[in-house]
């Protein structure tokens, strides 16, 4: 058996979102065997709180919508089972009509099915792409929808008409489980045939049906990581932290504008150009030291033009 999971794509109208949610819950036991894809766009980024709008006025939240639709389109193009929730709402949904066109086109070009069809007239069980309508409510879908030629899965009546409704979801999951196992076997058979052809070119591959001619390699799946949407985390800081930053910036700017009147610190605004001004803080607490008053007149200091007499050596 192949380790490749079977991809299930569910197309629905927004009015049938409740049915979709219940169906996905019932399909939870199949999660190890299938990938379940449906339209589930990410929510839009919430606007930043007021303080952060003031601080980060240039910030724009990342737009995840474009990236999500790229992944969503890849998922639709690489599904193995297409499930269409059919109701009177779905009949007028243009998006569902586009999904039907894509599913029918891919089923008609199913490479493995066409290979089997060349060698046997009974190739219906060898499809790797299946289309299943699921009737959610009574409508005229069998007359107005292109899905009328496909076999439905689930109860004989619509989900809304089935009582209890749990029986309807149980029948849908049971039918899907059978289809998943069959497609998984077909995918494993295809992988085995391709491997045989690559190892032994020119020989015929004998699989479940006799004398099957070597198939060409099917279209490879993209990198699995490209089929999984990983949302970008939005920047959402706490509002109180923004107000705290604004408070600090405001009072820091206010302190720089007001004069500093605290003592003991140098302040340029207190500088005076008056030479007679003395700062009382630096005045001495005692009288300066003066020469002793012994009645003698102190010798005058020599001026710049006076010559100093030579010093006579002492005689002993």
ZAZA-564156 format. One line per 8 residues: for each residue z negated, y, x negated of C-alpha. Coordinates in steps of 0.5 Angstrom, whole numbers. Each point is the difference from the previous one (the first is absolute). Example, Ala and Ser with C-alpha at 12.3 -4.5 7.8 and 13.67 -1.06 7.14 Angstrom:
<rs>
-16:-9:-25 ~ 2:7:-2
</rs>
This chain:
<rs>
0:0:0 ~ 1:7:-2 ~ -5:5:-2 ~ 4:5:4 ~ -4:3:6 ~ 4:1:6 ~ 1:7:3 ~ -1:2:7
2:7:2 ~ -2:2:7 ~ 4:5:4 ~ -4:4:6 ~ 0:6:4 ~ -6:4:-1 ~ -2:-1:7 ~ -1:-7:-2
-5:1:-5 ~ -5:-3:3 ~ 4:-7:0 ~ 2:1:-7 ~ -8:1:-2 ~ -2:-6:4 ~ 6:-4:-3 ~ -2:1:-7
-7:-2:1 ~ 2:-6:3 ~ 5:-1:-6 ~ -6:0:-5 ~ 0:-7:-2 ~ 7:0:-2 ~ -1:5:-5 ~ 0:-5:-6
7:-2:2 ~ 3:7:2 ~ 1:7:-1 ~ -1:4:7 ~ 4:7:0 ~ 1:5:5 ~ 0:7:1 ~ -6:3:-2
0:7:-4 ~ -5:3:-3 ~ -4:6:3 ~ 1:7:-2 ~ -4:3:-5 ~ -6:4:3 ~ 0:8:-2 ~ -5:2:-6
-6:3:3 ~ -1:8:-1 ~ -3:0:-6 ~ 5:-4:-4 ~ 6:3:4 ~ -3:7:-4 ~ -1:-4:-7 ~ 7:-4:0
4:4:4 ~ 6:-3:-3 ~ -1:-7:1 ~ 4:-4:5 ~ -2:-7:2 ~ 5:-6:-2 ~ 5:-2:5 ~ -1:-7:1
5:-1:6 ~ 7:0:-5 ~ -3:-5:-4 ~ -3:-4:6 ~ 7:0:3 ~ 3:-3:-6 ~ -4:-6:0 ~ 1:-1:7
7:0:0 ~ 0:-5:-6 ~ -5:-4:5 ~ 5:0:5 ~ 6:-2:-4 ~ -4:-6:-3 ~ -3:-3:6 ~ 1:-8:2
-3:1:7 ~ 1:5:5 ~ -4:1:6 ~ 1:5:5 ~ -5:2:5 ~ 4:1:6 ~ -1:4:6 ~ 3:5:4
-3:5:-5 ~ 4:-3:-5 ~ 7:0:3 ~ 0:7:-1 ~ -2:1:-7 ~ 5:1:-5 ~ -4:-2:-6 ~ 0:-7:3
7:0:2 ~ 1:1:-8 ~ -4:-5:-2 ~ 3:-5:5 ~ 7:2:-4 ~ -3:-1:-6 ~ -3:-7:2 ~ 6:-3:3
4:3:-6 ~ -4:-4:-5 ~ 0:-6:4 ~ 7:-1:0 ~ 0:1:-7 ~ -5:-5:-2 ~ 3:-3:-6 ~ -4:-7:0
2:-1:8 ~ 7:2:-2 ~ 0:-5:-6 ~ -3:-6:5 ~ 5:2:5 ~ 6:-1:-5 ~ -2:-8:0 ~ -3:-1:7
1:3:7 ~ -8:-1:1 ~ -2:6:-4 ~ -5:3:5 ~ -6:-3:-3 ~ 2:3:-7 ~ -1:7:1 ~ -4:4:-4
0:6:4 ~ -2:0:7 ~ -1:5:6 ~ -5:-1:6 ~ -1:4:6 ~ -7:0:3 ~ -1:3:7 ~ -6:4:1
1:3:7 ~ 6:-2:5 ~ 6:4:-1 ~ 8:-1:1 ~ 0:-1:-8 ~ 4:-7:2 ~ 6:5:3 ~ -1:6:-4
-2:-2:-7 ~ 4:-4:-6 ~ -6:-4:-1 ~ 2:-4:7 ~ 4:-5:-4 ~ -6:-2:-5 ~ -6:-5:2 ~ -6:3:2
-7:-2:-3 ~ -7:0:3 ~ -1:-2:8 ~ 5:-1:5 ~ -2:7:3 ~ -2:6:-3 ~ -6:2:-4 ~ -2:4:6
1:-5:5 ~ -4:-6:-3 ~ -7:-1:1 ~ -4:-1:-4 ~ 4:5:-5 ~ -3:-4:-6 ~ 4:-6:2 ~ 6:5:-1
-2:2:-7 ~ -1:-8:-1 ~ 7:-2:2 ~ 3:6:-4 ~ -4:-2:-7 ~ 2:-8:1 ~ 7:2:1 ~ 0:4:-6
-4:-5:-4 ~ 6:-5:1 ~ 5:5:-2 ~ -3:2:-6 ~ -1:-7:-3 ~ 7:-1:2 ~ 3:6:-4 ~ -5:-2:-6
3:-6:0 ~ 7:3:0 ~ -2:5:-5 ~ -2:-6:-5 ~ 6:-4:1 ~ 4:6:-2 ~ -4:1:-6 ~ 1:-7:-2
7:0:1 ~ 1:7:-4 ~ -4:-3:-6 ~ 4:-7:1 ~ 7:4:-1 ~ -3:4:-6 ~ -2:-6:-4 ~ 6:-4:2
6:4:2 ~ 6:-4:3 ~ -4:-5:3 ~ -2:-1:8 ~ -7:1:2 ~ -2:-5:5 ~ -6:3:4 ~ -2:-2:7
7:0:2 ~ 5:-4:-4 ~ 5:3:-5 ~ -2:7:1 ~ 5:4:-5 ~ -4:4:-5 ~ -2:7:3 ~ 0:7:-3
-6:3:-2 ~ -3:4:6 ~ -1:7:0 ~ -7:1:-4 ~ -6:3:3 ~ -2:6:-3 ~ -7:1:-4 ~ -5:-2:5
-4:6:-2 ~ 6:4:3 ~ -1:-3:7 ~ -8:2:0 ~ -1:7:2 ~ -6:3:-5 ~ -2:7:3 ~ -2:6:-4
-7:2:0 ~ -1:7:3 ~ -4:5:-3 ~ -6:1:4 ~ -6:4:-3 ~ -7:1:3 ~ 0:7:4 ~ -7:2:-3
3:-1:-7 ~ 5:5:1 ~ -5:5:3 ~ -4:-1:-6 ~ 5:2:-5 ~ 2:6:4 ~ -7:2:0 ~ -1:-1:-8
7:4:-1 ~ -2:6:5 ~ -7:1:-3 ~ 3:-1:-7 ~ 5:6:1 ~ -6:4:3 ~ -4:-1:-6 ~ 5:3:-4
2:6:4 ~ -8:2:0 ~ -3:4:-6 ~ -5:-4:-3 ~ -7:3:0 ~ -4:-5:-3 ~ -5:2:-6 ~ 1:-3:-6
8:-1:0 ~ 5:4:-3 ~ 4:4:5 ~ 6:4:-2 ~ -1:5:6 ~ -7:2:-3 ~ 3:3:-7 ~ -1:7:-1
4:4:-5 ~ -6:6:-1 ~ -2:-1:-7 ~ -7:3:2 ~ -1:-6:5 ~ -5:-6:-3 ~ -2:-6:4 ~ -7:0:1
0:-8:0 ~ 2:1:-8 ~ -5:5:-1 ~ -6:-1:-5 ~ -7:-2:2 ~ -3:4:-6 ~ 2:6:-5 ~ 5:-1:-5
-3:-1:-7 ~ 0:7:-4 ~ -1:2:-7 ~ -8:1:-2 ~ -2:7:1 ~ -3:2:-7 ~ 1:7:0 ~ 6:-1:-5
7:2:2 ~ 5:-6:0 ~ 5:1:-5 ~ 7:2:2 ~ 5:-6:0 ~ 6:2:-4 ~ 6:2:4 ~ 7:-3:-1
2:5:-6 ~ -7:0:-4 ~ 0:-4:-6 ~ -5:-5:-1 ~ -4:1:-7 ~ 0:-6:-4 ~ -6:-4:-1 ~ -4:1:-6
-3:-7:-3 ~ -7:-1:0 ~ -4:0:-7 ~ -5:-5:-1
</rs>
